[in-house]
């Protein structure tokens, strides 16, 4: 899922070649790489109104529990947004797919019970602004569910990540960066980390710069506590 801003084609994001590549690879990763089960874990227990940023081709939609009354899915890339609309029609909960970027969510403040960031913070143009927007639109006490890849804990692996981020990786993969630290950024944005676990994507095979990942839950503090 890609969130890097560009003026091409009038869209906030325009990566048609990468979007088609991602649409194919993501389906395979869900079916054979265990990502589908991670999506189920990510979304389990959500209820009420949910905003999802960088919804991509909509692969999360099938895993939203019935207690979710509405999903507002933000996707800036035209090709992926079209695929997300098709997935939304097959979802078991109401899904509204709309254009927009994580840095300027086209929704009202304190309107959502939950928010979802799934493999998107790696490619947003401004991580802090994006997380500030998610905090803005969540109700006090609302949950942020995140599944993100990020900075490796080993020095050598982290150095490799910084090297590929400074050279070819963002250009090849739609603005993706491998060395960002989602946990630290989420905390710095004023969220309380409730729970998380680290993992590797894919679980087996040769590790990639994008393999270190984390899945978890954070919460916007209730009014008066932050």
C-alpha atoms as a printed R data frame, in Angstrom:
    type eleno elety resid chain resno       x       y       z
1   ATOM     1    CA   UNK     A     1   0.000   0.000   0.000
2   ATOM     2    CA   UNK     A     2   1.426   3.277  -1.041
3   ATOM     3    CA   UNK     A     3   0.985   6.828   0.206
4   ATOM     4    CA   UNK     A     4   3.725   8.870  -1.467
5   ATOM     5    CA   UNK     A     5   2.316  12.126  -2.824
6   ATOM     6    CA   UNK     A     6   2.609  13.016  -6.522
7   ATOM     7    CA   UNK     A     7   0.785  15.244  -8.980
8   ATOM     8    CA   UNK     A     8   0.536  12.653 -11.759
9   ATOM     9    CA   UNK     A     9  -2.930  12.046 -13.133
10  ATOM    10    CA   UNK     A    10  -4.610  14.354 -10.632
11  ATOM    11    CA   UNK     A    11  -4.334  11.734  -7.868
12  ATOM    12    CA   UNK     A    12  -2.560  12.232  -4.563
13  ATOM    13    CA   UNK     A    13  -0.642   9.023  -5.380
14  ATOM    14    CA   UNK     A    14  -0.007   7.536  -8.771
15  ATOM    15    CA   UNK     A    15   2.047   4.324  -8.954
16  ATOM    16    CA   UNK     A    16   0.136   2.207 -11.500
17  ATOM    17    CA   UNK     A    17   2.914  -0.308 -12.190
18  ATOM    18    CA   UNK     A    18   3.676  -0.875  -8.522
19  ATOM    19    CA   UNK     A    19  -0.048  -0.986  -7.721
20  ATOM    20    CA   UNK     A    20  -0.603  -3.842 -10.171
21  ATOM    21    CA   UNK     A    21   2.470  -5.659  -8.845
22  ATOM    22    CA   UNK     A    22   1.319  -5.186  -5.253
23  ATOM    23    CA   UNK     A    23  -2.206  -6.360  -6.044
24  ATOM    24    CA   UNK     A    24  -0.844  -9.698  -7.285
25  ATOM    25    CA   UNK     A    25   1.844 -10.225  -4.647
26  ATOM    26    CA   UNK     A    26  -0.410  -9.295  -1.729
27  ATOM    27    CA   UNK     A    27  -2.967 -11.946  -2.667
28  ATOM    28    CA   UNK     A    28  -0.226 -14.580  -2.761
29  ATOM    29    CA   UNK     A    29   1.176 -13.372   0.560
30  ATOM    30    CA   UNK     A    30  -2.252 -13.704   2.155
31  ATOM    31    CA   UNK     A    31  -2.831 -17.192   0.816
32  ATOM    32    CA   UNK     A    32   0.650 -18.705   1.144
33  ATOM    33    CA   UNK     A    33   2.636 -16.402   3.417
34  ATOM    34    CA   UNK     A    34   0.366 -16.296   6.437
35  ATOM    35    CA   UNK     A    35  -0.596 -12.644   6.027
36  ATOM    36    CA   UNK     A    36  -4.292 -13.475   5.925
37  ATOM    37    CA   UNK     A    37  -4.147 -14.826   9.471
38  ATOM    38    CA   UNK     A    38  -2.271 -11.720  10.569
39  ATOM    39    CA   UNK     A    39  -5.083  -9.600   9.166
40  ATOM    40    CA   UNK     A    40  -7.565 -11.643  11.190
41  ATOM    41    CA   UNK     A    41  -5.473 -11.103  14.334
42  ATOM    42    CA   UNK     A    42  -5.141  -7.400  13.564
43  ATOM    43    CA   UNK     A    43  -8.872  -6.777  13.297
44  ATOM    44    CA   UNK     A    44 -10.233  -9.216  15.871
45  ATOM    45    CA   UNK     A    45 -12.454  -7.521  18.453
46  ATOM    46    CA   UNK     A    46 -13.031  -4.245  16.609
47  ATOM    47    CA   UNK     A    47 -16.501  -2.732  16.775
48  ATOM    48    CA   UNK     A    48 -18.370   0.413  15.786
49  ATOM    49    CA   UNK     A    49 -17.079   2.812  13.138
50  ATOM    50    CA   UNK     A    50 -13.558   2.171  11.816
51  ATOM    51    CA   UNK     A    51 -11.288   4.216   9.562
52  ATOM    52    CA   UNK     A    52  -8.603   2.373   7.607
53  ATOM    53    CA   UNK     A    53  -5.744   4.328   6.008
54  ATOM    54    CA   UNK     A    54  -3.931   3.098   2.921
55  ATOM    55    CA   UNK     A    55  -6.494   0.371   2.358
56  ATOM    56    CA   UNK     A    56  -4.735  -0.777  -0.801
57  ATOM    57    CA   UNK     A    57  -6.683  -3.422  -2.707
58  ATOM    58    CA   UNK     A    58  -8.981  -4.057   0.238
59  ATOM    59    CA   UNK     A    59  -7.660  -7.359   1.540
60  ATOM    60    CA   UNK     A    60  -8.488  -6.445   5.136
61  ATOM    61    CA   UNK     A    61 -12.184  -6.080   4.389
62  ATOM    62    CA   UNK     A    62 -12.979  -9.798   4.553
63  ATOM    63    CA   UNK     A    63 -11.658  -9.978   8.124
64  ATOM    64    CA   UNK     A    64 -13.649  -7.206   9.790
65  ATOM    65    CA   UNK     A    65 -15.883  -8.683  12.513
66  ATOM    66    CA   UNK     A    66 -19.645  -8.304  12.342
67  ATOM    67    CA   UNK     A    67 -19.605  -5.870  15.282
68  ATOM    68    CA   UNK     A    68 -18.076  -3.229  12.972
69  ATOM    69    CA   UNK     A    69 -20.912  -0.997  11.799
70  ATOM    70    CA   UNK     A    70 -18.951   0.825   9.056
71  ATOM    71    CA   UNK     A    71 -15.479   0.956   7.550
72  ATOM    72    CA   UNK     A    72 -14.328   4.175   5.910
73  ATOM    73    CA   UNK     A    73 -11.350   3.076   3.825
74  ATOM    74    CA   UNK     A    74  -8.950   5.739   2.588
75  ATOM    75    CA   UNK     A    75  -6.854   4.864  -0.476
76  ATOM    76    CA   UNK     A    76  -5.035   7.482  -2.590
77  ATOM    77    CA   UNK     A    77  -3.854   5.280  -5.480
78  ATOM    78    CA   UNK     A    78  -6.382   4.981  -8.296
79  ATOM    79    CA   UNK     A    79  -5.695   1.379  -9.374
80  ATOM    80    CA   UNK     A    80  -5.701   0.050  -5.813
81  ATOM    81    CA   UNK     A    81  -8.760   2.106  -4.931
82  ATOM    82    CA   UNK     A    82 -10.727   0.533  -7.784
83  ATOM    83    CA   UNK     A    83  -9.782  -2.938  -6.547
84  ATOM    84    CA   UNK     A    84 -10.704  -1.948  -3.000
85  ATOM    85    CA   UNK     A    85 -14.170  -0.882  -4.137
86  ATOM    86    CA   UNK     A    86 -14.679  -4.344  -5.637
87  ATOM    87    CA   UNK     A    87 -13.556  -6.003  -2.407
88  ATOM    88    CA   UNK     A    88 -15.817  -3.723  -0.412
89  ATOM    89    CA   UNK     A    89 -18.841  -4.958  -2.306
90  ATOM    90    CA   UNK     A    90 -18.026  -8.504  -1.177
91  ATOM    91    CA   UNK     A    91 -17.337  -7.611   2.453
92  ATOM    92    CA   UNK     A    92 -19.564  -8.722   5.300
93  ATOM    93    CA   UNK     A    93 -19.677  -5.205   6.768
94  ATOM    94    CA   UNK     A    94 -20.476  -1.849   5.135
95  ATOM    95    CA   UNK     A    95 -17.361  -0.399   3.470
96  ATOM    96    CA   UNK     A    96 -17.040   3.053   1.956
97  ATOM    97    CA   UNK     A    97 -13.837   3.478  -0.120
98  ATOM    98    CA   UNK     A    98 -12.820   7.098  -0.626
99  ATOM    99    CA   UNK     A    99  -9.773   8.918  -2.030
100 ATOM   100    CA   UNK     A   100  -7.473  10.728   0.345
101 ATOM   101    CA   UNK     A   101  -4.101  10.617   2.057
102 ATOM   102    CA   UNK     A   102  -3.106   9.665   5.580
103 ATOM   103    CA   UNK     A   103  -1.667  13.143   6.118
104 ATOM   104    CA   UNK     A   104  -5.051  14.818   5.540
105 ATOM   105    CA   UNK     A   105  -7.875  12.391   6.269
106 ATOM   106    CA   UNK     A   106 -11.157  13.556   4.686
107 ATOM   107    CA   UNK     A   107 -13.208  12.674   7.777
108 ATOM   108    CA   UNK     A   108 -14.439  14.456  10.888
109 ATOM   109    CA   UNK     A   109 -12.634  14.583  14.235
110 ATOM   110    CA   UNK     A   110 -13.361  12.121  17.064
111 ATOM   111    CA   UNK     A   111 -15.771  10.170  14.843
112 ATOM   112    CA   UNK     A   112 -14.332   6.653  14.943
113 ATOM   113    CA   UNK     A   113 -14.130   3.898  17.513
114 ATOM   114    CA   UNK     A   114 -11.171   2.273  15.779
115 ATOM   115    CA   UNK     A   115  -8.465   2.977  13.228
116 ATOM   116    CA   UNK     A   116  -6.361   0.588  11.168
117 ATOM   117    CA   UNK     A   117  -2.884   1.125   9.730
118 ATOM   118    CA   UNK     A   118  -1.822  -1.971   7.807
119 ATOM   119    CA   UNK     A   119   1.493  -1.955   5.912
120 ATOM   120    CA   UNK     A   120   1.156   1.746   5.172
121 ATOM   121    CA   UNK     A   121   3.306   3.761   7.599
122 ATOM   122    CA   UNK     A   122   6.355   2.629   5.621
123 ATOM   123    CA   UNK     A   123   5.253   4.705   2.656
124 ATOM   124    CA   UNK     A   124   3.398   7.742   3.947
125 ATOM   125    CA   UNK     A   125   5.102  11.012   3.109
126 ATOM   126    CA   UNK     A   126   4.934  12.274   6.705
127 ATOM   127    CA   UNK     A   127   4.615   9.630   9.444
128 ATOM   128    CA   UNK     A   128   4.080  12.094  12.308
129 ATOM   129    CA   UNK     A   129   1.406  14.036  10.502
130 ATOM   130    CA   UNK     A   130  -0.336  10.798   9.464
131 ATOM   131    CA   UNK     A   131  -0.424   9.515  13.035
132 ATOM   132    CA   UNK     A   132  -1.599  12.897  14.276
133 ATOM   133    CA   UNK     A   133  -4.497  12.631  11.843
134 ATOM   134    CA   UNK     A   134  -5.358   9.157  13.116
135 ATOM   135    CA   UNK     A   135  -5.318  10.475  16.674
136 ATOM   136    CA   UNK     A   136  -7.550  13.371  15.608
137 ATOM   137    CA   UNK     A   137 -10.263  11.191  14.077
138 ATOM   138    CA   UNK     A   138 -10.354   8.617  16.888
139 ATOM   139    CA   UNK     A   139 -12.673   9.084  19.827
140 ATOM   140    CA   UNK     A   140 -10.923   9.379  23.201
141 ATOM   141    CA   UNK     A   141 -10.170   5.814  24.242
142 ATOM   142    CA   UNK     A   142 -10.411   4.603  20.640
143 ATOM   143    CA   UNK     A   143  -8.031   1.917  19.377
144 ATOM   144    CA   UNK     A   144  -5.388   2.057  16.671
145 ATOM   145    CA   UNK     A   145  -4.679  -1.391  15.242
146 ATOM   146    CA   UNK     A   146  -1.351  -1.617  13.428
147 ATOM   147    CA   UNK     A   147   0.482  -4.195  11.323
148 ATOM   148    CA   UNK     A   148   3.670  -2.616  10.033
149 ATOM   149    CA   UNK     A   149   7.153  -3.561   8.975
150 ATOM   150    CA   UNK     A   150  10.026  -1.450  10.239
151 ATOM   151    CA   UNK     A   151  13.490  -1.068  11.653
152 ATOM   152    CA   UNK     A   152  15.477  -4.214  12.379
153 ATOM   153    CA   UNK     A   153  16.911  -4.626  15.872
154 ATOM   154    CA   UNK     A   154  20.338  -5.853  14.720
155 ATOM   155    CA   UNK     A   155  22.926  -3.217  13.798
156 ATOM   156    CA   UNK     A   156  23.950  -4.883  10.538
157 ATOM   157    CA   UNK     A   157  20.385  -5.436   9.349
158 ATOM   158    CA   UNK     A   158  19.450  -1.860  10.280
159 ATOM   159    CA   UNK     A   159  22.436  -0.548   8.320
160 ATOM   160    CA   UNK     A   160  21.299  -2.546   5.289
161 ATOM   161    CA   UNK     A   161  17.837  -1.032   5.630
162 ATOM   162    CA   UNK     A   162  19.224   2.508   5.730
163 ATOM   163    CA   UNK     A   163  21.286   1.764   2.642
164 ATOM   164    CA   UNK     A   164  18.413   0.444   0.552
165 ATOM   165    CA   UNK     A   165  16.142   3.279   1.734
166 ATOM   166    CA   UNK     A   166  18.689   5.818   0.495
167 ATOM   167    CA   UNK     A   167  18.992   4.166  -2.912
168 ATOM   168    CA   UNK     A   168  16.650   1.846  -4.781
169 ATOM   169    CA   UNK     A   169  13.969   0.559  -2.395
170 ATOM   170    CA   UNK     A   170  11.536   3.502  -2.372
171 ATOM   171    CA   UNK     A   171  11.744   3.832  -6.145
172 ATOM   172    CA   UNK     A   172  11.063   0.150  -6.736
173 ATOM   173    CA   UNK     A   173   8.325  -0.278  -4.156
174 ATOM   174    CA   UNK     A   174   6.061   2.733  -4.393
175 ATOM   175    CA   UNK     A   175   7.705   4.962  -1.794
176 ATOM   176    CA   UNK     A   176   8.199   2.229   0.813
177 ATOM   177    CA   UNK     A   177  10.922   2.730   3.455
178 ATOM   178    CA   UNK     A   178  12.237  -0.176   5.493
179 ATOM   179    CA   UNK     A   179  14.037   1.561   8.392
180 ATOM   180    CA   UNK     A   180  11.175   3.457   9.997
181 ATOM   181    CA   UNK     A   181  10.269   2.623  13.606
182 ATOM   182    CA   UNK     A   182   6.467   2.320  13.837
183 ATOM   183    CA   UNK     A   183   6.334   1.602  17.576
184 ATOM   184    CA   UNK     A   184   8.406   4.659  18.440
185 ATOM   185    CA   UNK     A   185   6.433   6.858  16.055
186 ATOM   186    CA   UNK     A   186   3.089   5.671  17.434
187 ATOM   187    CA   UNK     A   187   4.189   6.445  20.988
188 ATOM   188    CA   UNK     A   188   5.605   9.823  19.958
189 ATOM   189    CA   UNK     A   189   2.222  10.692  18.416
190 ATOM   190    CA   UNK     A   190   0.584  10.417  21.834
191 ATOM   191    CA   UNK     A   191  -0.843   6.915  21.661
192 ATOM   192    CA   UNK     A   192  -0.587   4.417  24.497
193 ATOM   193    CA   UNK     A   193   0.793   1.073  23.317
194 ATOM   194    CA   UNK     A   194  -1.539  -1.593  24.720
195 ATOM   195    CA   UNK     A   195   0.052  -4.727  23.290
196 ATOM   196    CA   UNK     A   196   2.311  -5.797  20.432
197 ATOM   197    CA   UNK     A   197   4.390  -8.659  19.152
198 ATOM   198    CA   UNK     A   198   7.274  -8.743  16.730
199 ATOM   199    CA   UNK     A   199   7.339 -11.065  13.741
200 ATOM   200    CA   UNK     A   200   8.975 -11.624  10.382
201 ATOM   201    CA   UNK     A   201   7.393 -11.277   6.940
202 ATOM   202    CA   UNK     A   202   7.572 -13.747   5.354
203 ATOM   203    CA   UNK     A   203   7.964 -16.171   8.254
204 ATOM   204    CA   UNK     A   204  10.130 -18.524   6.209
205 ATOM   205    CA   UNK     A   205  12.748 -18.143   3.512
206 ATOM   206    CA   UNK     A   206  15.403 -15.529   2.949
207 ATOM   207    CA   UNK     A   207  14.810 -12.411   5.087
208 ATOM   208    CA   UNK     A   208  14.273  -9.148   3.234
209 ATOM   209    CA   UNK     A   209  14.980  -5.574   4.386
210 ATOM   210    CA   UNK     A   210  11.210  -5.316   4.878
211 ATOM   211    CA   UNK     A   211  10.910  -8.539   6.903
212 ATOM   212    CA   UNK     A   212  11.031  -7.189  10.510
213 ATOM   213    CA   UNK     A   213   7.441  -6.387  11.454
214 ATOM   214    CA   UNK     A   214   5.160  -5.716  14.392
215 ATOM   215    CA   UNK     A   215   1.429  -6.209  15.006
216 ATOM   216    CA   UNK     A   216  -0.376  -4.637  17.906
217 ATOM   217    CA   UNK     A   217  -2.898  -2.320  19.507
218 ATOM   218    CA   UNK     A   218  -2.514   1.266  20.685
219 ATOM   219    CA   UNK     A   219  -5.074   3.570  22.217
220 ATOM   220    CA   UNK     A   220  -5.820   7.260  22.096
221 ATOM   221    CA   UNK     A   221  -5.825   8.307  25.764
222 ATOM   222    CA   UNK     A   222  -9.168   9.215  27.256
223 ATOM   223    CA   UNK     A   223  -9.893  12.917  27.685
224 ATOM   224    CA   UNK     A   224  -7.958  14.488  30.489
225 ATOM   225    CA   UNK     A   225  -5.181  11.868  30.533
226 ATOM   226    CA   UNK     A   226  -3.022  13.223  27.677
